[in-house]
């Protein structure tokens, strides 16, 4: 259950980085797709393997 929460948080943070206009996050915007991809892939596999 903790892994699903962490994966969902990573996905949400990646989306936040992609959409934010805050200049403080400007240097981290290049990592947005990495967070989105890792969060989405791990969330999918964690849900598929959840018992």
C-alpha positions, -999 to +999 in steps of 0.1 A: +000+000+000+029+024+008+044+018-027+011+027-044+010+060-024+047+068-033+041+060-070+010+082-070+029+110-053+057+108-079+031+109-107+014+139-092+047+157-086+057+151-122+024+166-134+029+195-110+064+202-124+051+201-159+022+226-153+038+250-128+048+285-137+068+291-106+103+303-115+117+284-085+109+251-102+122+262-136+155+243-133+136+211-123+111+212-152+134+189-173+127+161-148+090+163-151+087+135-178+110+113-157+088+116-127+057+111-148+071+080-164+085+064-133+054+072-113+030+059-140+050+027-146+055+018-110+018+027-102+006+004-129+028-025-118+020-020-081-017-021-088-013-052-110+007-070-083-014-058-054-029-088-035 
